[in-house]
Amino acid sequence: SNTAGTFVCNHIFYSLMDIAASHPIPMRGGFLHVPYLPQMVARGTLGPSMALEDIVKGIEIIVAVSAARNDDIHTVEGRVS
């Protein structure tokens, strides 16, 4: 990783995947970055932003699609393997 934030996010994700792989009950997991709110960026926080309504809508779609799927799509660098 290039930053402490990236390191922490990667650590959380890979730890979750390790727990999921060794859990006695099959489970899936994932990690989602949520952007800053526009008002946070307006106050000086650096980074991309998105309206709260769009963030909520996106999370709802992610949860609905994840719950509806039984199998994961295995990809390598965005391509189906």
N, C-alpha and C positions, 0 to 999 in steps of 0.2 A: 504494500500500500504506500501511497505517497503522503498521507496525512493521518493524524491520530483518529480522526473521525472515520476514515475509510477502514482503518485497522479495527476499530471497535465494531463497526457494522459487519465486517467480514467475520470477526470472532463470534459475534452473536449468531450470524447465519450458520456458520460451520458447526458451532456447538449445537444448535437446534437440529441440524441434519444428522449429527452424530447421535443425539438423543432419539430422534425419530427412527433411525436405522436399528438401534438396539432396544427399542421399546417392545415389551411383550405383546402389546396390541398394535397392529399395523396403524400407522398414522402418517400424515403428510404435514408439511410445514413450509413456510416461506418467510421472506423478509420484504418489507415495503418501505421505500423512502417516501416521506411525505414532505412536499415543498413548504416553504415559508408562506405565510399569509401576506398579501400585498401591503398591509399596514405595517408589518414587521420590516419589510424592505424599505418602506418609505421612511422609517425611523433610523435607517442606517445599517440594517443587517444585510450582508452581502449574500446573494444567492438567488436562484429562481423562486418565483412565487406563483400562487394560484388561489383563486377565490375559494373560500371555505365550502360553498355549495358544490363546486366542481370537485373538490377533494372528497367530500362526503359521497357524491355520486360515483366517483371512481372506486372508492373503497367498497361501496355497495355492489357494484358490478363485479369487482374482483372476488368478493365473498360468494356471490351468487354463482358465478361461473365455477369457482373452486369447489363449491358444495355439489354442483350438478355433475361434475366429472368424476369418473371412477379411476381413470388412468391419467398419468402425467404425460405430457408431450416431451420427449427427450430430444434436445437440440444441442448442437455444438455451434457456438458463435452465431446463434440465431437461425441456423439451418437444421431442418429435421434430419436426424441421423438414421 
